[in-house]
Amino acid sequence: MKRILIVTLASFFLTTAYAADVGISISLGQPGFYGQIDIGDYPQPRLIYAEPVIIEHVVVVEQPIYLHVQPDHVKHWETHCSAYQACGQRVYFVEDSWYEDVYVTDYRKKHGNEGNHGNKKHKNNGNDKQH
């Protein structure tokens, strides 16, 4: 039920995001979180592609980032990279099952169920999300 509510709210905000800067907060470890994750000392993630993806080339090459994104965003990354502020970055897309089964489980063991990952804000699909 909670997942249906989040999906419904996310759909509403996605359709209105272009008209206004509307925010919703979903913390890391909660269903429906999409955005950059810090791999740190977590087990090596299962990736969707073996090589990082980059849409816009930049002069300074940074280390690739790991992103958990919606499946349709992976398929059409060139149209969604700006929502993740990642068009000029090399990106590894982590598999949803790895994020849910490994990352979230281990994160909760280390940090409890508070689901808050610092105070970083990530703009995602026009919505501010904390992770």
Buried (B, 14 or more C-beta within 10 A) or exposed (E): EEEEEBEEBBEEBBEEBEEEEBBBEBBBBBEBBBBBBBBEEBEEBEBBEEEBBBBEEEEEEEEBBBBBBBEEBBEEBEEBBBBBBBBBBBBBBBBBEBBEEBBBEBBBEEEEEEBBBEEEEBBBBBBBBBB
